[in-house]
Amino acid sequence: MMNQEDIIRMAREAGFSEQDGIITGGVSDLERFAELIAAAERKAIGFDKAELWIKRINDAVLAEREACAEAAADAVAFNGGTVQMEAHVRQAIRARSEK
């Protein structure tokens, strides 16, 4: 959790300045400040790690889908299916990633 010192530090890092109790800065400073706050919050909740795990899970799902497409097409071929049937089965399974 951020405290007042953290917020002041990030505001200064973003480009804001203070003189006689008046804080000044531009739109770009405000945008940078928002980015710094968002990054600190992501870090605090471990969001960066969550993104990594989500990517790993998605990669595993795609790899499994590809393996299923290959296995299904092999089964069609083994049971006397045509090349067109094999291609259709592969395409149908791979298309599931678009849903």
N, CA, C and O atoms as CSV, one atom per row, in Angstrom:
chain,resi,resn,atom,element,x,y,z
A,1,MET,N,N,0.839,-1.175,0.000
A,1,MET,CA,C,0.000,0.000,0.000
A,1,MET,C,C,0.887,1.242,0.000
A,1,MET,O,O,1.873,1.314,0.733
A,2,MET,N,N,0.531,2.194,-0.812
A,2,MET,CA,C,1.317,3.422,-0.908
A,2,MET,C,C,0.977,4.363,0.235
A,2,MET,O,O,-0.165,4.455,0.684
A,3,ASN,N,N,2.006,5.051,0.683
A,3,ASN,CA,C,1.777,6.067,1.698
A,3,ASN,C,C,2.003,7.448,1.068
A,3,ASN,O,O,2.312,7.561,-0.118
A,4,GLN,N,N,1.844,8.469,1.872
A,4,GLN,CA,C,1.949,9.837,1.364
A,4,GLN,C,C,3.337,10.106,0.777
A,4,GLN,O,O,3.454,10.782,-0.245
A,5,GLU,N,N,4.384,9.584,1.409
A,5,GLU,CA,C,5.743,9.783,0.903
A,5,GLU,C,C,5.914,9.167,-0.486
A,5,GLU,O,O,6.556,9.753,-1.357
A,6,ASP,N,N,5.336,7.984,-0.685
A,6,ASP,CA,C,5.406,7.330,-1.995
A,6,ASP,C,C,4.729,8.186,-3.062
A,6,ASP,O,O,5.261,8.363,-4.158
A,7,ILE,N,N,3.574,8.706,-2.737
A,7,ILE,CA,C,2.804,9.512,-3.696
A,7,ILE,C,C,3.556,10.794,-4.049
A,7,ILE,O,O,3.623,11.181,-5.216
A,8,ILE,N,N,4.114,11.440,-3.044
A,8,ILE,CA,C,4.876,12.680,-3.284
A,8,ILE,C,C,6.110,12.373,-4.137
A,8,ILE,O,O,6.422,13.116,-5.068
A,9,ARG,N,N,6.802,11.292,-3.822
A,9,ARG,CA,C,7.983,10.901,-4.601
A,9,ARG,C,C,7.626,10.653,-6.064
A,9,ARG,O,O,8.329,11.111,-6.965
A,10,MET,N,N,6.536,9.931,-6.295
A,10,MET,CA,C,6.119,9.645,-7.669
A,10,MET,C,C,5.674,10.912,-8.392
A,10,MET,O,O,5.936,11.065,-9.585
A,11,ALA,N,N,5.020,11.802,-7.700
A,11,ALA,CA,C,4.603,13.066,-8.315
A,11,ALA,C,C,5.824,13.863,-8.757
A,11,ALA,O,O,5.836,14.425,-9.852
A,12,ARG,N,N,6.844,13.913,-7.918
A,12,ARG,CA,C,8.074,14.624,-8.292
A,12,ARG,C,C,8.768,13.922,-9.455
A,12,ARG,O,O,9.258,14.564,-10.384
A,13,GLU,N,N,8.801,12.598,-9.386
A,13,GLU,CA,C,9.409,11.815,-10.466
A,13,GLU,C,C,8.692,12.052,-11.794
A,13,GLU,O,O,9.313,12.043,-12.857
A,14,ALA,N,N,7.393,12.261,-11.719
A,14,ALA,CA,C,6.591,12.500,-12.925
A,14,ALA,C,C,6.811,13.895,-13.497
A,14,ALA,O,O,6.502,14.144,-14.663
A,15,GLY,N,N,7.341,14.802,-12.687
A,15,GLY,CA,C,7.599,16.143,-13.192
A,15,GLY,C,C,6.873,17.260,-12.475
A,15,GLY,O,O,7.074,18.432,-12.793
A,16,PHE,N,N,6.035,16.920,-11.516
A,16,PHE,CA,C,5.340,17.956,-10.759
A,16,PHE,C,C,6.332,18.677,-9.843
A,16,PHE,O,O,7.311,18.092,-9.380
A,17,SER,N,N,6.063,19.932,-9.597
A,17,SER,CA,C,6.884,20.691,-8.648
A,17,SER,C,C,5.952,21.427,-7.691
A,17,SER,O,O,4.764,21.613,-7.956
A,18,GLU,N,N,6.535,21.837,-6.573
A,18,GLU,CA,C,5.729,22.516,-5.559
A,18,GLU,C,C,6.509,23.730,-5.061
A,18,GLU,O,O,7.700,23.659,-4.759
A,19,GLN,N,N,5.800,24.819,-4.991
A,19,GLN,CA,C,6.413,26.035,-4.463
A,19,GLN,C,C,5.356,26.794,-3.679
A,19,GLN,O,O,4.284,27.101,-4.199
A,20,ASP,N,N,5.657,27.083,-2.465
A,20,ASP,CA,C,4.735,27.802,-1.578
A,20,ASP,C,C,3.378,27.108,-1.479
A,20,ASP,O,O,2.337,27.763,-1.425
A,21,GLY,N,N,3.400,25.782,-1.456
A,21,GLY,CA,C,2.163,25.019,-1.317
A,21,GLY,C,C,1.368,24.858,-2.590
A,21,GLY,O,O,0.293,24.256,-2.579
A,22,ILE,N,N,1.881,25.389,-3.695
A,22,ILE,CA,C,1.181,25.271,-4.982
A,22,ILE,C,C,1.906,24.234,-5.834
A,22,ILE,O,O,3.112,24.331,-6.057
A,23,ILE,N,N,1.159,23.249,-6.303
A,23,ILE,CA,C,1.716,22.177,-7.130
A,23,ILE,C,C,1.474,22.538,-8.585
A,23,ILE,O,O,0.364,22.896,-8.978
A,24,THR,N,N,2.530,22.438,-9.374
A,24,THR,CA,C,2.394,22.750,-10.798
A,24,THR,C,C,2.880,21.577,-11.628
A,24,THR,O,O,3.748,20.806,-11.218
A,25,GLY,N,N,2.297,21.470,-12.791
A,25,GLY,CA,C,2.684,20.429,-13.733
A,25,GLY,C,C,1.759,20.469,-14.923
A,25,GLY,O,O,0.702,21.099,-14.893
A,26,GLY,N,N,2.168,19.796,-15.957
A,26,GLY,CA,C,1.376,19.775,-17.181
A,26,GLY,C,C,0.657,18.454,-17.380
A,26,GLY,O,O,0.714,17.559,-16.537
A,27,VAL,N,N,-0.017,18.354,-18.508
A,27,VAL,CA,C,-0.763,17.136,-18.831
A,27,VAL,C,C,0.177,15.943,-18.937
A,27,VAL,O,O,-0.148,14.854,-18.465
A,28,SER,N,N,1.337,16.138,-19.551
A,28,SER,CA,C,2.283,15.022,-19.677
A,28,SER,C,C,2.766,14.559,-18.300
A,28,SER,O,O,3.004,13.370,-18.091
A,29,ASP,N,N,2.910,15.503,-17.360
A,29,ASP,CA,C,3.283,15.131,-15.990
A,29,ASP,C,C,2.180,14.303,-15.341
A,29,ASP,O,O,2.454,13.323,-14.649
A,30,LEU,N,N,0.947,14.698,-15.568
A,30,LEU,CA,C,-0.190,13.973,-15.011
A,30,LEU,C,C,-0.270,12.563,-15.599
A,30,LEU,O,O,-0.537,11.602,-14.878
A,31,GLU,N,N,-0.038,12.441,-16.910
A,31,GLU,CA,C,-0.056,11.121,-17.546
A,31,GLU,C,C,1.047,10.231,-16.986
A,31,GLU,O,O,0.815,9.058,-16.696
A,32,ARG,N,N,2.240,10.786,-16.835
A,32,ARG,CA,C,3.363,10.027,-16.278
A,32,ARG,C,C,3.072,9.622,-14.829
A,32,ARG,O,O,3.387,8.503,-14.425
A,33,PHE,N,N,2.477,10.518,-14.053
A,33,PHE,CA,C,2.113,10.216,-12.667
A,33,PHE,C,C,1.133,9.049,-12.622
A,33,PHE,O,O,1.278,8.139,-11.806
A,34,ALA,N,N,0.147,9.081,-13.493
A,34,ALA,CA,C,-0.836,7.989,-13.548
A,34,ALA,C,C,-0.150,6.663,-13.896
A,34,ALA,O,O,-0.486,5.625,-13.326
A,35,GLU,N,N,0.798,6.694,-14.818
A,35,GLU,CA,C,1.538,5.480,-15.177
A,35,GLU,C,C,2.333,4.943,-13.988
A,35,GLU,O,O,2.374,3.735,-13.755
A,36,LEU,N,N,2.964,5.847,-13.239
A,36,LEU,CA,C,3.733,5.423,-12.077
A,36,LEU,C,C,2.843,4.812,-10.998
A,36,LEU,O,O,3.197,3.801,-10.392
A,37,ILE,N,N,1.694,5.424,-10.765
A,37,ILE,CA,C,0.747,4.889,-9.777
A,37,ILE,C,C,0.251,3.508,-10.218
A,37,ILE,O,O,0.207,2.574,-9.418
A,38,ALA,N,N,-0.118,3.388,-11.491
A,38,ALA,CA,C,-0.615,2.105,-11.997
A,38,ALA,C,C,0.451,1.022,-11.881
A,38,ALA,O,O,0.148,-0.106,-11.492
A,39,ALA,N,N,1.700,1.356,-12.215
A,39,ALA,CA,C,2.788,0.380,-12.118
A,39,ALA,C,C,2.996,-0.056,-10.672
A,39,ALA,O,O,3.213,-1.237,-10.402
A,40,ALA,N,N,2.931,0.898,-9.742
A,40,ALA,CA,C,3.098,0.570,-8.321
A,40,ALA,C,C,1.974,-0.348,-7.844
A,40,ALA,O,O,2.215,-1.276,-7.072
A,41,GLU,N,N,0.767,-0.095,-8.294
A,41,GLU,CA,C,-0.367,-0.940,-7.900
A,41,GLU,C,C,-0.241,-2.343,-8.495
A,41,GLU,O,O,-0.504,-3.334,-7.814
A,42,ARG,N,N,0.166,-2.426,-9.779
A,42,ARG,CA,C,0.366,-3.750,-10.386
A,42,ARG,C,C,1.414,-4.544,-9.624
A,42,ARG,O,O,1.252,-5.740,-9.383
A,43,LYS,N,N,2.479,-3.870,-9.251
A,43,LYS,CA,C,3.543,-4.536,-8.507
A,43,LYS,C,C,3.032,-4.993,-7.136
A,43,LYS,O,O,3.338,-6.099,-6.690
A,44,ALA,N,N,2.263,-4.146,-6.484
A,44,ALA,CA,C,1.753,-4.459,-5.148
A,44,ALA,C,C,0.860,-5.694,-5.144
A,44,ALA,O,O,0.883,-6.476,-4.193
A,45,ILE,N,N,0.079,-5.871,-6.194
A,45,ILE,CA,C,-0.827,-7.034,-6.220
A,45,ILE,C,C,-0.247,-8.220,-6.983
A,45,ILE,O,O,-0.900,-9.255,-7.113
A,46,GLY,N,N,0.986,-8.070,-7.492
A,46,GLY,CA,C,1.613,-9.170,-8.216
A,46,GLY,C,C,1.037,-9.376,-9.590
A,46,GLY,O,O,1.085,-10.484,-10.123
A,47,PHE,N,N,0.488,-8.318,-10.181
A,47,PHE,CA,C,-0.167,-8.433,-11.485
A,47,PHE,C,C,0.793,-8.872,-12.571
A,47,PHE,O,O,0.404,-9.622,-13.466
A,48,ASP,N,N,2.048,-8.421,-12.517
A,48,ASP,CA,C,3.015,-8.809,-13.539
A,48,ASP,C,C,3.218,-10.319,-13.548
A,48,ASP,O,O,3.365,-10.925,-14.609
A,49,LYS,N,N,3.226,-10.926,-12.359
A,49,LYS,CA,C,3.348,-12.377,-12.270
A,49,LYS,C,C,2.108,-13.048,-12.833
A,49,LYS,O,O,2.198,-14.076,-13.505
A,50,ALA,N,N,0.951,-12.463,-12.558
A,50,ALA,CA,C,-0.301,-13.030,-13.070
A,50,ALA,C,C,-0.303,-13.016,-14.592
A,50,ALA,O,O,-0.735,-13.985,-15.216
A,51,GLU,N,N,0.175,-11.926,-15.203
A,51,GLU,CA,C,0.241,-11.864,-16.667
A,51,GLU,C,C,1.113,-12.979,-17.222
A,51,GLU,O,O,0.775,-13.589,-18.237
A,52,LEU,N,N,2.232,-13.247,-16.561
A,52,LEU,CA,C,3.127,-14.321,-16.993
A,52,LEU,C,C,2.416,-15.666,-16.948
A,52,LEU,O,O,2.515,-16.455,-17.888
A,53,TRP,N,N,1.701,-15.930,-15.862
A,53,TRP,CA,C,0.984,-17.203,-15.735
A,53,TRP,C,C,-0.137,-17.310,-16.761
A,53,TRP,O,O,-0.370,-18.385,-17.314
A,54,ILE,N,N,-0.826,-16.217,-17.017
A,54,ILE,CA,C,-1.889,-16.238,-18.035
A,54,ILE,C,C,-1.305,-16.581,-19.392
A,54,ILE,O,O,-1.888,-17.371,-20.135
A,55,LYS,N,N,-0.160,-15.999,-19.725
A,55,LYS,CA,C,0.491,-16.304,-21.000
A,55,LYS,C,C,0.878,-17.779,-21.062
A,55,LYS,O,O,0.660,-18.437,-22.080
A,56,ARG,N,N,1.449,-18.298,-19.979
A,56,ARG,CA,C,1.843,-19.707,-19.955
A,56,ARG,C,C,0.634,-20.621,-20.137
A,56,ARG,O,O,0.700,-21.611,-20.866
A,57,ILE,N,N,-0.459,-20.288,-19.479
A,57,ILE,CA,C,-1.675,-21.097,-19.603
A,57,ILE,C,C,-2.207,-21.044,-21.031
A,57,ILE,O,O,-2.556,-22.077,-21.602
A,58,ASN,N,N,-2.270,-19.857,-21.605
A,58,ASN,CA,C,-2.741,-19.718,-22.993
A,58,ASN,C,C,-1.855,-20.486,-23.960
A,58,ASN,O,O,-2.356,-21.127,-24.884
A,59,ASP,N,N,-0.532,-20.428,-23.756
A,59,ASP,CA,C,0.387,-21.184,-24.609
A,59,ASP,C,C,0.134,-22.684,-24.484
A,59,ASP,O,O,0.163,-23.409,-25.478
A,60,ALA,N,N,-0.115,-23.145,-23.259
A,60,ALA,CA,C,-0.384,-24.571,-23.039
A,60,ALA,C,C,-1.691,-24.992,-23.704
A,60,ALA,O,O,-1.779,-26.081,-24.273
A,61,VAL,N,N,-2.705,-24.133,-23.634
A,61,VAL,CA,C,-3.991,-24.432,-24.280
A,61,VAL,C,C,-3.807,-24.548,-25.788
A,61,VAL,O,O,-4.333,-25.468,-26.413
A,62,LEU,N,N,-3.061,-23.615,-26.371
A,62,LEU,CA,C,-2.829,-23.669,-27.818
A,62,LEU,C,C,-2.045,-24.916,-28.210
A,62,LEU,O,O,-2.344,-25.543,-29.226
A,63,ALA,N,N,-1.042,-25.281,-27.410
A,63,ALA,CA,C,-0.261,-26.488,-27.699
A,63,ALA,C,C,-1.143,-27.731,-27.614
A,63,ALA,O,O,-1.029,-28.633,-28.444
A,64,GLU,N,N,-2.019,-27.780,-26.616
A,64,GLU,CA,C,-2.923,-28.930,-26.485
A,64,GLU,C,C,-3.911,-28.989,-27.642
A,64,GLU,O,O,-4.210,-30.068,-28.154
A,65,ARG,N,N,-4.417,-27.832,-28.055
A,65,ARG,CA,C,-5.342,-27.784,-29.179
A,65,ARG,C,C,-4.657,-28.295,-30.456
A,65,ARG,O,O,-5.259,-29.027,-31.241
A,66,GLU,N,N,-3.409,-27.905,-30.648
A,66,GLU,CA,C,-2.658,-28.366,-31.825
A,66,GLU,C,C,-2.445,-29.877,-31.771
A,66,GLU,O,O,-2.566,-30.562,-32.786
A,67,ALA,N,N,-2.125,-30.397,-30.579
A,67,ALA,CA,C,-1.945,-31.838,-30.422
A,67,ALA,C,C,-3.250,-32.582,-30.707
A,67,ALA,O,O,-3.237,-33.653,-31.312
A,68,CYS,N,N,-4.368,-32.016,-30.272
A,68,CYS,CA,C,-5.675,-32.628,-30.544
A,68,CYS,C,C,-5.971,-32.631,-32.043
A,68,CYS,O,O,-6.487,-33.611,-32.581
A,69,ALA,N,N,-5.644,-31.542,-32.700
A,69,ALA,CA,C,-5.879,-31.461,-34.150
A,69,ALA,C,C,-5.082,-32.535,-34.871
A,69,ALA,O,O,-5.598,-33.195,-35.772
A,70,GLU,N,N,-3.842,-32.711,-34.484
A,70,GLU,CA,C,-3.000,-33.732,-35.105
A,70,GLU,C,C,-3.535,-35.134,-34.823
A,70,GLU,O,O,-3.612,-35.966,-35.726
A,71,ALA,N,N,-3.905,-35.394,-33.562
A,71,ALA,CA,C,-4.401,-36.723,-33.192
A,71,ALA,C,C,-5.713,-37.039,-33.906
A,71,ALA,O,O,-5.908,-38.158,-34.379
A,72,ALA,N,N,-6.606,-36.066,-33.984
A,72,ALA,CA,C,-7.886,-36.293,-34.657
A,72,ALA,C,C,-7.685,-36.537,-36.141
A,72,ALA,O,O,-8.323,-37.417,-36.719
A,73,ALA,N,N,-6.818,-35.777,-36.755
A,73,ALA,CA,C,-6.560,-35.961,-38.185
A,73,ALA,C,C,-5.921,-37.325,-38.438
A,73,ALA,O,O,-6.236,-37.981,-39.430
A,74,ASP,N,N,-5.027,-37.754,-37.550
A,74,ASP,CA,C,-4.420,-39.080,-37.693
A,74,ASP,C,C,-5.479,-40.174,-37.563
A,74,ASP,O,O,-5.437,-41.172,-38.283
A,75,ALA,N,N,-6.431,-39.983,-36.640
A,75,ALA,CA,C,-7.491,-40.973,-36.465
A,75,ALA,C,C,-8.372,-41.051,-37.713
A,75,ALA,O,O,-8.766,-42.139,-38.135
A,76,VAL,N,N,-8.676,-39.897,-38.296
A,76,VAL,CA,C,-9.478,-39.870,-39.529
A,76,VAL,C,C,-8.732,-40.615,-40.629
A,76,VAL,O,O,-9.320,-41.439,-41.330
A,77,ALA,N,N,-7.445,-40.332,-40.784
A,77,ALA,CA,C,-6.651,-40.988,-41.829
A,77,ALA,C,C,-6.574,-42.492,-41.590
A,77,ALA,O,O,-6.698,-43.271,-42.536
A,78,PHE,N,N,-6.372,-42.914,-40.343
A,78,PHE,CA,C,-6.262,-44.325,-40.001
A,78,PHE,C,C,-7.556,-45.069,-40.317
A,78,PHE,O,O,-7.528,-46.245,-40.679
A,79,ASN,N,N,-8.677,-44.387,-40.180
A,79,ASN,CA,C,-9.977,-45.013,-40.414
A,79,ASN,C,C,-10.462,-44.827,-41.849
A,79,ASN,O,O,-11.650,-44.985,-42.129
A,80,GLY,N,N,-9.558,-44.495,-42.747
A,80,GLY,CA,C,-9.890,-44.430,-44.155
A,80,GLY,C,C,-10.443,-43.099,-44.626
A,80,GLY,O,O,-11.022,-43.016,-45.709
A,81,GLY,N,N,-10.274,-42.070,-43.836
A,81,GLY,CA,C,-10.758,-40.752,-44.242
A,81,GLY,C,C,-9.921,-40.168,-45.373
A,81,GLY,O,O,-8.811,-40.627,-45.640
A,82,THR,N,N,-10.451,-39.185,-46.010
A,82,THR,CA,C,-9.744,-38.537,-47.107
A,82,THR,C,C,-8.854,-37.413,-46.593
A,82,THR,O,O,-8.957,-36.994,-45.440
A,83,VAL,N,N,-7.993,-36.941,-47.459
A,83,VAL,CA,C,-7.130,-35.810,-47.119
A,83,VAL,C,C,-7.986,-34.598,-46.782
A,83,VAL,O,O,-7.652,-33.832,-45.877
A,84,GLN,N,N,-9.097,-34.419,-47.512
A,84,GLN,CA,C,-9.985,-33.292,-47.250
A,84,GLN,C,C,-10.620,-33.403,-45.865
A,84,GLN,O,O,-10.770,-32.403,-45.163
A,85,MET,N,N,-10.990,-34.624,-45.478
A,85,MET,CA,C,-11.560,-34.818,-44.146
A,85,MET,C,C,-10.538,-34.493,-43.072
A,85,MET,O,O,-10.858,-33.846,-42.076
A,86,GLU,N,N,-9.299,-34.947,-43.278
A,86,GLU,CA,C,-8.242,-34.651,-42.310
A,86,GLU,C,C,-8.071,-33.140,-42.161
A,86,GLU,O,O,-8.001,-32.621,-41.048
A,87,ALA,N,N,-8.005,-32.447,-43.289
A,87,ALA,CA,C,-7.816,-30.996,-43.275
A,87,ALA,C,C,-8.983,-30.311,-42.574
A,87,ALA,O,O,-8.784,-29.357,-41.822
A,88,HIS,N,N,-10.199,-30.792,-42.817
A,88,HIS,CA,C,-11.382,-30.194,-42.190
A,88,HIS,C,C,-11.332,-30.369,-40.667
A,88,HIS,O,O,-11.637,-29.435,-39.926
A,89,VAL,N,N,-10.952,-31.552,-40.204
A,89,VAL,CA,C,-10.869,-31.818,-38.772
A,89,VAL,C,C,-9.826,-30.909,-38.125
A,89,VAL,O,O,-10.086,-30.292,-37.092
A,90,ARG,N,N,-8.654,-30.831,-38.735
A,90,ARG,CA,C,-7.594,-29.962,-38.202
A,90,ARG,C,C,-8.081,-28.511,-38.127
A,90,ARG,O,O,-7.911,-27.834,-37.113
A,91,GLN,N,N,-8.684,-28.058,-39.214
A,91,GLN,CA,C,-9.148,-26.667,-39.287
A,91,GLN,C,C,-10.228,-26.404,-38.232
A,91,GLN,O,O,-10.220,-25.352,-37.593
A,92,ALA,N,N,-11.140,-27.335,-38.046
A,92,ALA,CA,C,-12.218,-27.146,-37.078
A,92,ALA,C,C,-11.669,-27.036,-35.657
A,92,ALA,O,O,-12.133,-26.204,-34.878
A,93,ILE,N,N,-10.700,-27.857,-35.318
A,93,ILE,CA,C,-10.135,-27.813,-33.968
A,93,ILE,C,C,-9.332,-26.533,-33.772
A,93,ILE,O,O,-9.458,-25.880,-32.736
A,94,ARG,N,N,-8.516,-26.168,-34.740
A,94,ARG,CA,C,-7.715,-24.946,-34.621
A,94,ARG,C,C,-8.594,-23.700,-34.568
A,94,ARG,O,O,-8.241,-22.717,-33.916
A,95,ALA,N,N,-9.729,-23.737,-35.246
A,95,ALA,CA,C,-10.626,-22.579,-35.273
A,95,ALA,C,C,-11.240,-22.288,-33.901
A,95,ALA,O,O,-11.729,-21.184,-33.660
A,96,ARG,N,N,-11.215,-23.259,-33.018
A,96,ARG,CA,C,-11.779,-23.047,-31.678
A,96,ARG,C,C,-11.051,-21.939,-30.935
A,96,ARG,O,O,-11.622,-21.326,-30.033
A,97,SER,N,N,-9.809,-21.673,-31.294
A,97,SER,CA,C,-9.070,-20.599,-30.615
A,97,SER,C,C,-9.617,-19.226,-30.994
A,97,SER,O,O,-9.314,-18.237,-30.327
A,98,GLU,N,N,-10.409,-19.153,-32.042
A,98,GLU,CA,C,-10.979,-17.877,-32.489
A,98,GLU,C,C,-12.296,-17.570,-31.806
A,98,GLU,O,O,-12.844,-16.483,-31.990
A,99,LYS,N,N,-12.815,-18.497,-31.024
A,99,LYS,CA,C,-14.112,-18.303,-30.351
A,99,LYS,C,C,-13.953,-17.618,-29.036
A,99,LYS,O,O,-14.941,-17.377,-28.342
